[in-house]
């Protein structure tokens, strides 16, 4: 059993939890994920690691309550336990294995969309701790939905918030801001790392390909089982079939077939809608918290 030791709301329907999981915390690296099950009959939820504290033995996750399981998960409180918390899974970010002096010479831009800010944070934090300064864009629909701004400011060189409605920071999409930084502000980047909604990563990659900037994306949105057994996260990368959970989740964004990946995301849409409707019905009649 894995105890929830801290919980807080970051934005409407988005919450953070610190989970007591010493073995996972001991081995976790930026870019990896865990599989969580709330109870013996619970759905397997792949969640990217947001942070980890090896001394305290805790792992931080950030969740958006949009489906049946994640909405039910939001009802858990500090002191409650999850049945399973397995990890770390997946491959860690590639810069972990690069010569740190070579990494320091690169100009890197991270682009985080929505809850994608959570998996971006441990990568930027690791680089900061190793003497590498990077720029970060965090995007959201509006100011209320921006998360982890203060945490990100503490570990990056320059933070650029962007909101679709212009309620905070740059007004426009993250792609508009990338274009502004490069074409109008004279910024030069050797690499972009983009994590967020699939559609956002697709258009970031289209832009960076035009700009000639290497781009890495995380395909965690298509994962289901998390171990490569179910095959639900099959993606085409460079003309070859890959499994996001075991071959990734990070890939060269310019070689990913995003249209295929986005279609795969809709495979269980009907089932999820039915489960969510059932959950909402139970809530109304007092069958759930």
C-alpha positions as CSV (number, residue, x, y, z in Angstrom):
1,X,0.0,0.0,0.0
2,X,1.2,3.5,-0.9
3,X,0.3,6.4,1.4
4,X,-0.7,9.9,0.2
5,X,1.4,12.3,2.3
6,X,0.5,15.6,0.6
7,X,-2.2,16.8,-1.6
8,X,-3.1,20.2,-3.0
9,X,-5.2,21.7,-5.8
10,X,-3.1,23.5,-8.5
11,X,-6.0,24.6,-10.7
12,X,-9.6,23.7,-11.4
13,X,-9.7,19.9,-11.8
14,X,-5.9,19.7,-11.5
15,X,-4.3,18.4,-8.3
16,X,-0.9,17.3,-7.0
17,X,-0.1,14.4,-4.7
18,X,3.0,13.3,-2.9
19,X,3.1,9.5,-2.6
20,X,5.2,7.5,-0.2
21,X,7.1,5.1,-2.5
22,X,10.8,4.8,-1.4
23,X,11.9,2.3,-4.0
24,X,10.4,4.3,-6.9
25,X,11.9,7.6,-5.5
26,X,15.3,6.0,-5.2
27,X,15.5,5.1,-8.9
28,X,13.3,7.7,-10.6
29,X,14.8,9.9,-13.4
30,X,13.3,12.8,-15.4
31,X,11.1,11.6,-18.2
32,X,9.9,8.4,-16.6
33,X,6.4,7.5,-15.4
34,X,4.6,5.2,-12.9
35,X,1.5,3.0,-13.0
36,X,-1.0,3.6,-10.3
37,X,-4.0,1.6,-9.2
38,X,-6.4,2.9,-6.5
39,X,-7.6,-0.5,-5.4
40,X,-7.7,-4.1,-6.5
41,X,-10.4,-3.5,-9.1
42,X,-9.0,-0.1,-10.2
43,X,-7.9,1.0,-13.7
44,X,-4.2,1.1,-14.4
45,X,-3.3,4.8,-14.7
46,X,0.1,5.7,-16.3
47,X,1.2,9.0,-14.8
48,X,4.4,10.9,-15.6
49,X,6.6,11.6,-12.6
50,X,6.5,15.3,-11.7
51,X,9.2,15.2,-8.9
52,X,10.8,12.8,-6.5
53,X,12.6,13.2,-3.1
54,X,15.0,10.4,-2.5
55,X,15.6,11.3,1.2
56,X,11.9,11.4,2.1
57,X,11.1,8.5,-0.2
58,X,8.2,10.3,-2.0
59,X,7.2,10.7,-5.6
60,X,5.1,13.6,-6.8
61,X,2.4,13.2,-9.5
62,X,0.0,15.8,-11.0
63,X,-3.4,14.6,-12.3
64,X,-6.2,16.3,-14.2
65,X,-9.5,14.9,-13.2
66,X,-11.3,14.5,-16.5
67,X,-12.3,10.8,-16.7
68,X,-14.0,8.4,-14.3
69,X,-10.8,7.1,-12.6
70,X,-9.0,10.4,-12.3
71,X,-12.2,12.1,-10.9
72,X,-12.5,9.3,-8.4
73,X,-8.8,9.7,-7.5
74,X,-9.5,13.3,-6.7
75,X,-11.7,12.1,-3.8
76,X,-8.6,10.6,-2.1
77,X,-7.2,12.5,0.8
78,X,-3.9,12.8,2.8
79,X,-3.6,9.6,4.8
80,X,-5.4,7.4,2.2
81,X,-3.6,4.6,0.4
82,X,-3.3,3.4,-3.2
83,X,-3.1,-0.3,-3.8
84,X,-0.3,-0.1,-6.5
85,X,2.3,2.4,-7.4
86,X,4.7,0.8,-9.9
87,X,7.8,2.3,-11.4
88,X,9.9,4.0,-12.5
89,X,8.9,2.9,-16.0
90,X,9.9,4.0,-19.5
91,X,13.2,5.5,-20.6
92,X,14.6,8.5,-18.9
93,X,15.3,11.7,-20.8
94,X,18.3,11.3,-23.2
95,X,20.3,14.3,-21.8
96,X,20.8,12.2,-18.6
97,X,23.3,10.1,-20.6
98,X,25.0,12.9,-22.5
99,X,28.2,14.6,-21.4
100,X,27.1,17.4,-19.2
101,X,29.7,19.8,-20.6
102,X,28.2,19.2,-24.1
103,X,24.7,19.8,-22.7
104,X,25.8,23.1,-21.2
105,X,26.7,24.3,-24.7
106,X,23.2,23.8,-26.0
107,X,20.5,26.4,-26.1
108,X,17.4,24.5,-25.0
109,X,13.7,25.5,-25.0
110,X,11.1,23.5,-23.1
111,X,7.5,23.9,-24.2
112,X,4.8,22.8,-21.7
113,X,1.1,22.7,-22.5
114,X,-1.4,22.4,-19.6
115,X,-0.7,19.4,-17.4
116,X,2.4,18.9,-19.5
117,X,4.1,21.4,-17.2
118,X,4.3,18.6,-14.6
119,X,6.6,16.3,-16.6
120,X,8.6,19.2,-17.9
121,X,9.5,20.3,-14.3
122,X,11.7,17.4,-13.3
123,X,13.7,17.7,-16.5
124,X,14.3,21.5,-16.0
125,X,15.1,20.9,-12.3
126,X,17.7,18.2,-13.1
127,X,19.4,20.4,-15.7
128,X,19.4,23.4,-13.3
129,X,21.0,21.2,-10.6
130,X,23.7,20.2,-13.1
131,X,24.5,23.8,-14.1
132,X,22.4,24.0,-17.3
133,X,20.2,27.0,-17.8
134,X,17.2,26.6,-20.1
135,X,14.2,28.6,-21.3
136,X,10.7,27.4,-20.6
137,X,7.3,28.2,-22.1
138,X,4.2,27.2,-20.2
139,X,0.9,27.5,-21.9
140,X,-2.8,27.2,-20.9
141,X,-6.2,28.4,-21.9
142,X,-6.2,31.1,-19.3
143,X,-4.4,32.3,-16.2
144,X,-6.5,30.1,-13.8
145,X,-5.2,27.0,-15.6
146,X,-1.5,27.8,-15.5
147,X,0.3,25.5,-13.0
148,X,3.7,25.4,-11.2
149,X,4.8,28.8,-12.4
150,X,6.7,29.6,-9.2
151,X,8.4,26.2,-9.1
152,X,9.5,26.6,-12.7
153,X,10.8,30.1,-12.2
154,X,13.1,28.8,-9.5
155,X,14.9,26.4,-11.9
156,X,14.9,28.0,-15.4
157,X,16.7,30.9,-16.9
158,X,13.7,32.5,-18.5
159,X,10.0,31.6,-18.1
160,X,7.5,32.6,-20.7
161,X,3.8,32.1,-19.7
162,X,1.3,32.1,-22.5
163,X,-2.5,32.0,-22.4
164,X,-4.9,31.5,-25.3
165,X,-7.2,34.3,-24.1
166,X,-4.4,36.7,-23.1
167,X,-5.4,36.8,-19.4
168,X,-1.8,36.4,-18.4
169,X,1.6,36.6,-20.1
170,X,1.8,36.3,-23.9
171,X,-1.6,36.2,-25.7
172,X,-1.7,33.3,-28.1
173,X,-0.7,29.7,-28.6
174,X,2.7,28.4,-27.6
175,X,3.6,28.0,-31.3
176,X,3.0,31.8,-31.7
177,X,5.3,32.5,-28.8
178,X,8.0,30.2,-30.1
179,X,7.8,32.1,-33.4
180,X,8.0,35.4,-31.6
181,X,11.0,34.4,-29.6
182,X,12.9,33.2,-32.6
183,X,11.9,35.5,-35.3
184,X,11.2,38.8,-33.4
185,X,13.4,38.5,-30.2
186,X,16.4,36.9,-31.9
187,X,16.5,33.8,-29.7
188,X,18.4,30.8,-31.0
189,X,17.7,27.3,-29.9
190,X,19.5,24.0,-30.6
191,X,16.7,21.9,-29.2
192,X,13.1,22.1,-28.2
193,X,11.5,19.6,-25.8
194,X,7.7,19.8,-26.0
195,X,5.3,18.0,-23.6
196,X,1.5,18.5,-23.6
197,X,-1.7,17.7,-25.5
198,X,-1.0,15.7,-28.7
199,X,-2.3,18.4,-30.9
200,X,0.0,21.0,-29.3
201,X,3.0,18.7,-29.8
202,X,2.1,18.1,-33.4
203,X,2.0,21.8,-34.3
204,X,5.1,22.6,-32.3
205,X,6.9,20.0,-34.4
206,X,5.6,21.4,-37.6
207,X,6.9,24.8,-36.7
208,X,10.3,23.6,-35.4
209,X,10.8,21.5,-38.5
210,X,10.4,24.7,-40.5
211,X,12.8,26.5,-38.2
212,X,15.3,23.6,-38.3
213,X,15.3,23.0,-34.6
214,X,15.6,19.4,-33.2
215,X,12.5,18.6,-31.2
216,X,11.8,15.9,-28.6
217,X,8.2,15.0,-27.6
218,X,6.7,12.8,-24.9
219,X,3.9,10.4,-26.1
220,X,2.6,9.6,-22.6
221,X,-1.0,10.6,-23.6
222,X,-1.4,7.4,-25.6
223,X,-0.2,5.0,-22.9
224,X,-2.7,2.5,-21.2
225,X,-1.0,-0.6,-19.8
226,X,2.4,0.9,-19.4
227,X,4.4,-2.3,-19.9
228,X,4.1,-2.9,-23.7
229,X,1.7,-5.9,-23.3
230,X,-1.6,-4.3,-24.4
231,X,-0.3,-2.7,-27.6
232,X,-2.6,0.3,-27.2
233,X,0.3,2.8,-27.3
234,X,1.6,1.6,-30.7
235,X,2.9,4.6,-32.6
236,X,4.8,5.0,-35.9
237,X,8.1,6.8,-35.5
238,X,10.4,7.1,-38.5
239,X,8.3,4.6,-40.4
240,X,8.7,2.0,-37.7
241,X,6.3,0.7,-35.0
242,X,7.2,1.7,-31.5
243,X,5.5,1.3,-28.1
244,X,5.4,4.6,-26.3
245,X,5.6,2.9,-22.9
246,X,8.7,0.8,-23.4
247,X,10.5,2.5,-26.3
248,X,9.7,6.0,-25.0
249,X,7.9,7.9,-23.9
250,X,10.2,10.4,-25.5
251,X,10.8,10.4,-29.3
252,X,12.1,12.6,-32.1
253,X,9.0,14.7,-32.8
254,X,9.8,15.2,-36.4
255,X,9.5,11.5,-37.1
256,X,6.2,10.9,-35.2
257,X,3.0,10.1,-37.1
258,X,0.8,12.4,-34.9
259,X,-2.4,11.9,-36.9
260,X,-2.2,8.1,-36.3
261,X,-1.4,8.7,-32.6
262,X,-4.3,11.0,-32.1
263,X,-6.7,8.5,-33.7
264,X,-5.4,5.9,-31.2
265,X,-6.2,8.2,-28.4
266,X,-9.9,7.9,-29.2
267,X,-10.0,4.1,-29.1
268,X,-11.6,3.9,-25.6
269,X,-13.6,7.1,-25.8
270,X,-17.0,5.5,-25.8
271,X,-16.1,3.2,-22.8
272,X,-14.7,6.2,-20.9
273,X,-17.8,8.2,-21.5
274,X,-20.0,5.4,-20.2
275,X,-17.9,5.0,-17.1
276,X,-17.9,8.7,-16.4
277,X,-21.7,8.9,-16.8
278,X,-22.1,6.0,-14.4
279,X,-19.7,7.7,-11.9
280,X,-21.6,11.0,-12.1
281,X,-24.9,9.1,-11.5
282,X,-23.6,7.4,-8.4
283,X,-22.4,10.8,-7.1
284,X,-25.8,12.2,-7.4
285,X,-27.5,9.4,-5.5
286,X,-24.8,9.3,-2.9
287,X,-23.0,6.3,-4.2
288,X,-19.6,8.0,-4.3
289,X,-17.9,10.9,-2.5
